[in-house]
Amino acid sequence: MVMLEAVTAGLPIIATDKGGTRNVVRSGINGILLNPEENLEQQIVEGVSFIKDGIKLKDMSDESLKIASEFSFDKVINQYDQIIKALTK
């Protein structure tokens, strides 16, 4: 939920590439995905430096807002509804 809140606020995200993170974070587009098997500290430093570039920050913020529209309340409720209906058949 935190990542969804972040994209809704137009924030770029730095997160580990685990679980469903790829559904929200598109590395190099609206944030940076970190490899949890490698040196996280170094990856965070590099990710923050990359995002701090003014142009990249603006572009990533714009992309986060676009991605947020994929997770609107109505869309998410509709997806849950479809899953529940499929499971109850």
TORMAR-760290 format. One record per residue: residue number from 1; x, y, z of N, C-alpha, C in turn. Coordinates in steps of 0.02 Angstrom, whole numbers, plus 32768, in hexadecimal, padded with zeros to 4 digits. Layout:
BEGIN
pt pos NUM&n_c1 X&n_c2 Y&n_c3 Z&ca_c1 X&ca_c2 Y&ca_c3 Z&c_c1 X&c_c2 Y&c_c3 Z
...
//
This chain:
BEGIN
pt pos 1&n_c1 8028&n_c2 7FC4&n_c3 8000&ca_c1 8000&ca_c2 8000&ca_c3 8000&c_c1 802B&c_c2 803F&c_c3 8000
pt pos 2&n_c1 8064&n_c2 803C&n_c3 8020&ca_c1 8090&ca_c2 8077&ca_c3 8024&c_c1 80A6&c_c2 808C&c_c3 7FDE
pt pos 3&n_c1 80B6&n_c2 805B&n_c3 7FB4&ca_c1 80CC&ca_c2 806C&ca_c3 7F70&c_c1 8093&c_c2 808A&c_c3 7F48
pt pos 4&n_c1 8057&n_c2 8071&n_c3 7F51&ca_c1 801D&ca_c2 808E&ca_c3 7F2E&c_c1 8011&c_c2 80D6&c_c3 7F45
pt pos 5&n_c1 8019&n_c2 80E2&n_c3 7F85&ca_c1 8012&ca_c2 8127&ca_c3 7F9E&c_c1 8048&c_c2 8154&c_c3 7F81
pt pos 6&n_c1 8084&n_c2 8139&n_c3 7F7B&ca_c1 80BC&ca_c2 8161&ca_c3 7F5F&c_c1 80AF&c_c2 8173&c_c3 7F16
pt pos 7&n_c1 8099&n_c2 8143&n_c3 7EED&ca_c1 808D&ca_c2 8154&ca_c3 7EA6&c_c1 8052&c_c2 8184&c_c3 7EA0
pt pos 8&n_c1 8021&n_c2 817D&n_c3 7ECB&ca_c1 7FE8&ca_c2 81AB&ca_c3 7ECA&c_c1 7FFE&c_c2 81F2&c_c3 7EDA
pt pos 9&n_c1 8032&n_c2 81F7&n_c3 7F03&ca_c1 804E&ca_c2 8239&ca_c3 7F14&c_c1 8080&c_c2 8251&c_c3 7EE0
pt pos 10&n_c1 808D&n_c2 8228&n_c3 7EAC&ca_c1 80BD&ca_c2 823B&ca_c3 7E78&c_c1 8105&c_c2 8235&c_c3 7E8D
pt pos 11&n_c1 8113&n_c2 8206&n_c3 7EBA&ca_c1 8158&ca_c2 81FE&ca_c3 7ED1&c_c1 817B&c_c2 81C5&c_c3 7EAD
pt pos 12&n_c1 81BB&n_c2 81CE&n_c3 7E9D&ca_c1 81E3&ca_c2 8196&ca_c3 7E85&c_c1 81F0&c_c2 8168&c_c3 7EC1
pt pos 13&n_c1 81F9&n_c2 8128&n_c3 7EB3&ca_c1 8200&ca_c2 80F7&ca_c3 7EE8&c_c1 8242&c_c2 80D1&c_c3 7EE1
pt pos 14&n_c1 8262&n_c2 80C5&n_c3 7F19&ca_c1 829C&ca_c2 8098&ca_c3 7F1C&c_c1 8286&c_c2 805E&c_c3 7F48
pt pos 15&n_c1 8285&n_c2 8021&n_c3 7F2C&ca_c1 826D&ca_c2 7FE7&ca_c3 7F51&c_c1 8292&c_c2 7FA9&c_c3 7F3A
pt pos 16&n_c1 8291&n_c2 7F76&n_c3 7F65&ca_c1 82B0&ca_c2 7F37&ca_c3 7F52&c_c1 8282&c_c2 7F12&c_c3 7F21
pt pos 17&n_c1 82A0&n_c2 7EEC&n_c3 7EF7&ca_c1 827C&ca_c2 7EC7&ca_c3 7EC3&c_c1 8263&c_c2 7E85&c_c3 7EE1
pt pos 18&n_c1 822F&n_c2 7E8A&n_c3 7F09&ca_c1 8212&ca_c2 7E4F&ca_c3 7F2B&c_c1 81C6&c_c2 7E53&c_c3 7F25
pt pos 19&n_c1 81A7&n_c2 7E19&n_c3 7F25&ca_c1 815E&ca_c2 7E16&ca_c3 7F25&c_c1 8140&c_c2 7E3B&c_c3 7EEA
pt pos 20&n_c1 810D&n_c2 7E63&n_c3 7EF7&ca_c1 80E9&ca_c2 7E86&ca_c3 7EC3&c_c1 8103&c_c2 7ECB&c_c3 7EB3
pt pos 21&n_c1 8140&n_c2 7EDA&n_c3 7ECA&ca_c1 815D&ca_c2 7F1D&ca_c3 7EC0&c_c1 815C&c_c2 7F31&c_c3 7E77
pt pos 22&n_c1 816A&n_c2 7F01&n_c3 7E4A&ca_c1 816E&ca_c2 7F11&ca_c3 7E02&c_c1 812A&c_c2 7F28&c_c3 7DE6
pt pos 23&n_c1 80F4&n_c2 7F1A&n_c3 7E0A&ca_c1 80B2&ca_c2 7F31&ca_c3 7DF3&c_c1 80AC&c_c2 7F7D&c_c3 7DF9
pt pos 24&n_c1 80D2&n_c2 7F9A&n_c3 7E26&ca_c1 80CE&ca_c2 7FE2&ca_c3 7E33&c_c1 810C&c_c2 8008&c_c3 7E1D
pt pos 25&n_c1 8147&n_c2 7FEA&n_c3 7E28&ca_c1 8186&ca_c2 800C&ca_c3 7E18&c_c1 81A2&c_c2 7FF0&c_c3 7DD7
pt pos 26&n_c1 81AC&n_c2 801C&n_c3 7DA8&ca_c1 81CC&ca_c2 8009&ca_c3 7D69&c_c1 8211&c_c2 802B&c_c3 7D68
pt pos 27&n_c1 8243&n_c2 8001&n_c3 7D73&ca_c1 8287&ca_c2 801B&ca_c3 7D7E&c_c1 829E&c_c2 8047&c_c3 7D45
pt pos 28&n_c1 82B5&n_c2 8083&n_c3 7D57&ca_c1 82CC&ca_c2 80B3&ca_c3 7D26&c_c1 8294&c_c2 80DD&c_c3 7D0A
pt pos 29&n_c1 8256&n_c2 80CA&n_c3 7D17&ca_c1 821B&ca_c2 80EE&ca_c3 7CFD&c_c1 81FC&c_c2 811A&c_c3 7D34
pt pos 30&n_c1 81E7&n_c2 80FA&n_c3 7D6B&ca_c1 81CB&ca_c2 8121&ca_c3 7DA2&c_c1 81EE&c_c2 8112&c_c3 7DE4
pt pos 31&n_c1 8228&n_c2 80F3&n_c3 7DDF&ca_c1 824E&ca_c2 80E4&ca_c3 7E1C&c_c1 8287&c_c2 80B5&c_c3 7E0C
pt pos 32&n_c1 82A2&n_c2 8097&n_c3 7E40&ca_c1 82DB&ca_c2 806A&ca_c3 7E3A&c_c1 82CB&c_c2 802A&c_c3 7E60
pt pos 33&n_c1 82D4&n_c2 7FF1&n_c3 7E40&ca_c1 82CE&ca_c2 7FB1&ca_c3 7E62&c_c1 8313&c_c2 7F99&c_c3 7E76
pt pos 34&n_c1 831A&n_c2 7F87&n_c3 7EB5&ca_c1 835A&ca_c2 7F71&ca_c3 7ECF&c_c1 835B&c_c2 7F25&c_c3 7ED3
pt pos 35&n_c1 8395&n_c2 7F09&n_c3 7EC5&ca_c1 839F&ca_c2 7EC0&ca_c3 7EC9&c_c1 83AF&c_c2 7EB0&c_c3 7F12
pt pos 36&n_c1 8383&n_c2 7E8B&n_c3 7F35&ca_c1 838E&ca_c2 7E7D&ca_c3 7F7B&c_c1 83CA&c_c2 7E4F&c_c3 7F88
pt pos 37&n_c1 83E3&n_c2 7E30&n_c3 7F53&ca_c1 841C&ca_c2 7E02&ca_c3 7F5A&c_c1 845F&c_c2 7E27&c_c3 7F57
pt pos 38&n_c1 845D&n_c2 7E67&n_c3 7F46&ca_c1 849B&ca_c2 7E8E&ca_c3 7F3F&c_c1 849F&c_c2 7EC3&c_c3 7F75
pt pos 39&n_c1 84D4&n_c2 7EEA&n_c3 7F75&ca_c1 84E1&ca_c2 7F1E&ca_c3 7FA7&c_c1 84AA&c_c2 7F53&c_c3 7FA4
pt pos 40&n_c1 847A&n_c2 7F4F&n_c3 7FD2&ca_c1 8441&ca_c2 7F7E&ca_c3 7FD2&c_c1 8457&c_c2 7FC5&c_c3 7FE1
pt pos 41&n_c1 8486&n_c2 7FCD&n_c3 800E&ca_c1 849C&ca_c2 8010&ca_c3 8020&c_c1 84B7&c_c2 8035&c_c3 7FE2
pt pos 42&n_c1 84E1&n_c2 8015&n_c3 7FBC&ca_c1 84FD&ca_c2 8033&ca_c3 7F80&c_c1 84C6&c_c2 8041&c_c3 7F4C
pt pos 43&n_c1 8498&n_c2 8012&n_c3 7F45&ca_c1 8462&ca_c2 801B&ca_c3 7F15&c_c1 8435&c_c2 8056&c_c3 7F28
pt pos 44&n_c1 8429&n_c2 805F&n_c3 7F68&ca_c1 8400&ca_c2 8098&ca_c3 7F7F&c_c1 8423&c_c2 80D9&c_c3 7F70
pt pos 45&n_c1 8464&n_c2 80DD&n_c3 7F7F&ca_c1 848A&ca_c2 811A&ca_c3 7F71&c_c1 8487&c_c2 812A&c_c3 7F26
pt pos 46&n_c1 8492&n_c2 80F8&n_c3 7EFC&ca_c1 8490&ca_c2 8103&ca_c3 7EB4&c_c1 8449&c_c2 8116&c_c3 7E9D
pt pos 47&n_c1 8416&n_c2 80F6&n_c3 7EB9&ca_c1 83D1&ca_c2 8104&ca_c3 7EA6&c_c1 83BD&c_c2 814B&c_c3 7EB8
pt pos 48&n_c1 83CF&n_c2 8161&n_c3 7EF4&ca_c1 83BE&ca_c2 81A5&ca_c3 7F09&c_c1 83E3&c_c2 81D7&c_c3 7EDD
pt pos 49&n_c1 8422&n_c2 81CB&n_c3 7ECE&ca_c1 8448&ca_c2 81F8&ca_c3 7EA2&c_c1 8428&c_c2 81FD&c_c3 7E5D
pt pos 50&n_c1 8411&n_c2 81C4&n_c3 7E43&ca_c1 83F1&ca_c2 81C3&ca_c3 7E02&c_c1 83B1&c_c2 81EC&c_c3 7E02
pt pos 51&n_c1 8388&n_c2 81E1&n_c3 7E35&ca_c1 8347&ca_c2 8203&ca_c3 7E39&c_c1 834E&c_c2 824D&c_c3 7E47
pt pos 52&n_c1 8382&n_c2 8261&n_c3 7E6C&ca_c1 838A&ca_c2 82A7&ca_c3 7E7F&c_c1 8395&c_c2 82D5&c_c3 7E43
pt pos 53&n_c1 83A8&n_c2 82BA&n_c3 7E0A&ca_c1 83AE&ca_c2 82E2&ca_c3 7DCD&c_c1 8369&c_c2 8301&c_c3 7DC0
pt pos 54&n_c1 8365&n_c2 8342&n_c3 7DBB&ca_c1 8325&ca_c2 8365&ca_c3 7DB5&c_c1 82F8&c_c2 834C&c_c3 7D7D
pt pos 55&n_c1 8314&n_c2 833E&n_c3 7D43&ca_c1 82EC&ca_c2 8327&ca_c3 7D0A&c_c1 82D2&c_c2 82E1&c_c3 7D18
pt pos 56&n_c1 82FC&n_c2 82B5&n_c3 7D32&ca_c1 82E6&ca_c2 8270&ca_c3 7D41&c_c1 82B1&c_c2 8270&c_c3 7D77
pt pos 57&n_c1 82B9&n_c2 829B&n_c3 7DA8&ca_c1 8289&ca_c2 82A0&ca_c3 7DDF&c_c1 8245&c_c2 82B4&c_c3 7DC4
pt pos 58&n_c1 8243&n_c2 82E6&n_c3 7D9A&ca_c1 8204&ca_c2 82FD&ca_c3 7D7C&c_c1 81E5&c_c2 82C6&c_c3 7D51
pt pos 59&n_c1 820D&n_c2 82A7&n_c3 7D26&ca_c1 81F4&ca_c2 8272&ca_c3 7CFB&c_c1 81D9&c_c2 8237&c_c3 7D23
pt pos 60&n_c1 81FE&n_c2 8223&n_c3 7D57&ca_c1 81E8&ca_c2 81EB&ca_c3 7D80&c_c1 81A9&c_c2 81FC&c_c3 7DA6
pt pos 61&n_c1 81A4&n_c2 8239&n_c3 7DBD&ca_c1 8167&ca_c2 824F&ca_c3 7DE0&c_c1 812B&c_c2 824C&c_c3 7DB1
pt pos 62&n_c1 8133&n_c2 8263&n_c3 7D74&ca_c1 80FD&ca_c2 8261&ca_c3 7D43&c_c1 80E9&c_c2 8218&c_c3 7D35
pt pos 63&n_c1 811A&n_c2 81ED&n_c3 7D2E&ca_c1 810C&ca_c2 81A5&ca_c3 7D21&c_c1 80E8&c_c2 8185&c_c3 7D5C
pt pos 64&n_c1 80FB&n_c2 8197&n_c3 7D99&ca_c1 80D9&ca_c2 817C&ca_c3 7DD4&c_c1 808F&c_c2 818E&c_c3 7DD2
pt pos 65&n_c1 8080&n_c2 81CC&n_c3 7DC0&ca_c1 803A&ca_c2 81E1&ca_c3 7DBC&c_c1 8014&c_c2 81B9&c_c3 7D86
pt pos 66&n_c1 8034&n_c2 81AB&n_c3 7D4E&ca_c1 8014&ca_c2 8183&ca_c3 7D1A&c_c1 8007&c_c2 813C&c_c3 7D33
pt pos 67&n_c1 8039&n_c2 811F&n_c3 7D55&ca_c1 8032&ca_c2 80DB&ca_c3 7D6F&c_c1 7FFC&c_c2 80D9&c_c3 7DA4
pt pos 68&n_c1 7FF6&n_c2 810D&n_c3 7DCC&ca_c1 7FC3&ca_c2 810E&ca_c3 7E01&c_c1 7F7D&c_c2 8106&c_c3 7DE4
pt pos 69&n_c1 7F72&n_c2 811F&n_c3 7DA7&ca_c1 7F2F&ca_c2 8119&ca_c3 7D89&c_c1 7F1D&c_c2 80D0&c_c3 7D7B
pt pos 70&n_c1 7F50&n_c2 80A5&n_c3 7D75&ca_c1 7F43&ca_c2 805D&ca_c3 7D6B&c_c1 7F27&c_c2 803D&c_c3 7DAA
pt pos 71&n_c1 7F2F&n_c2 805E&n_c3 7DE2&ca_c1 7F1A&ca_c2 8042&ca_c3 7E22&c_c1 7EE3&c_c2 806C&c_c3 7E43
pt pos 72&n_c1 7EB8&n_c2 8089&n_c3 7E1A&ca_c1 7E81&ca_c2 80B0&ca_c3 7E35&c_c1 7E54&c_c2 8083&c_c3 7E5F
pt pos 73&n_c1 7E2F&n_c2 80A1&n_c3 7E8C&ca_c1 7E03&ca_c2 807B&ca_c3 7EB8&c_c1 7DD3&c_c2 8050&c_c3 7E91
pt pos 74&n_c1 7DB3&n_c2 806D&n_c3 7E5E&ca_c1 7D83&ca_c2 8048&ca_c3 7E36&c_c1 7DA3&c_c2 800C&c_c3 7E13
pt pos 75&n_c1 7DDE&n_c2 8015&n_c3 7DF7&ca_c1 7E00&ca_c2 7FDE&ca_c3 7DD5&c_c1 7E12&c_c2 7FA6&c_c3 7E05
pt pos 76&n_c1 7E2C&n_c2 7FB8&n_c3 7E3F&ca_c1 7E40&ca_c2 7F86&ca_c3 7E70&c_c1 7E02&c_c2 7F60&c_c3 7E8A
pt pos 77&n_c1 7DCC&n_c2 7F84&n_c3 7E98&ca_c1 7D8F&ca_c2 7F63&ca_c3 7EB0&c_c1 7D75&c_c2 7F34&c_c3 7E7A
pt pos 78&n_c1 7D77&n_c2 7F49&n_c3 7E3C&ca_c1 7D5F&ca_c2 7F1F&ca_c3 7E05&c_c1 7D89&c_c2 7EDF&c_c3 7E00
pt pos 79&n_c1 7DCA&n_c2 7EE5&n_c3 7E08&ca_c1 7DF6&ca_c2 7EAB&ca_c3 7E05&c_c1 7DE7&c_c2 7E7B&c_c3 7E3F
pt pos 80&n_c1 7DDE&n_c2 7E96&n_c3 7E7B&ca_c1 7DCC&ca_c2 7E6B&ca_c3 7EB4&c_c1 7D89&c_c2 7E48&c_c3 7EA7
pt pos 81&n_c1 7D59&n_c2 7E6D&n_c3 7E8C&ca_c1 7D18&ca_c2 7E51&ca_c3 7E7D&c_c1 7D1E&c_c2 7E17&c_c3 7E4C
pt pos 82&n_c1 7D47&n_c2 7E1F&n_c3 7E19&ca_c1 7D50&ca_c2 7DE9&ca_c3 7DE8&c_c1 7D71&c_c2 7DAC&c_c3 7E07
pt pos 83&n_c1 7DA2&n_c2 7DB7&n_c3 7E33&ca_c1 7DC3&ca_c2 7D80&ca_c3 7E55&c_c1 7D92&c_c2 7D5A&c_c3 7E82
pt pos 84&n_c1 7D6B&n_c2 7D7F&n_c3 7EA8&ca_c1 7D3B&ca_c2 7D60&ca_c3 7ED5&c_c1 7D07&c_c2 7D38&c_c3 7EAE
pt pos 85&n_c1 7CEE&n_c2 7D54&n_c3 7E77&ca_c1 7CBE&ca_c2 7D30&ca_c3 7E4E&c_c1 7CDC&c_c2 7CF0&c_c3 7E31
pt pos 86&n_c1 7D1A&n_c2 7CF4&n_c3 7E1B&ca_c1 7D3B&ca_c2 7CB9&ca_c3 7DFF&c_c1 7D45&c_c2 7C83&c_c3 7E34
pt pos 87&n_c1 7D54&n_c2 7C97&n_c3 7E71&ca_c1 7D60&ca_c2 7C67&ca_c3 7EA6&c_c1 7D1F&c_c2 7C48&c_c3 7EC0
pt pos 88&n_c1 7CE8&n_c2 7C6B&n_c3 7EB9&ca_c1 7CA8&ca_c2 7C51&ca_c3 7ED3&c_c1 7C7F&c_c2 7C2B&c_c3 7E9F
pt pos 89&n_c1 7C9A&n_c2 7C21&n_c3 7E64&ca_c1 7C77&ca_c2 7BFB&ca_c3 7E31&c_c1 7C7C&c_c2 7BB1&c_c3 7E3F
//
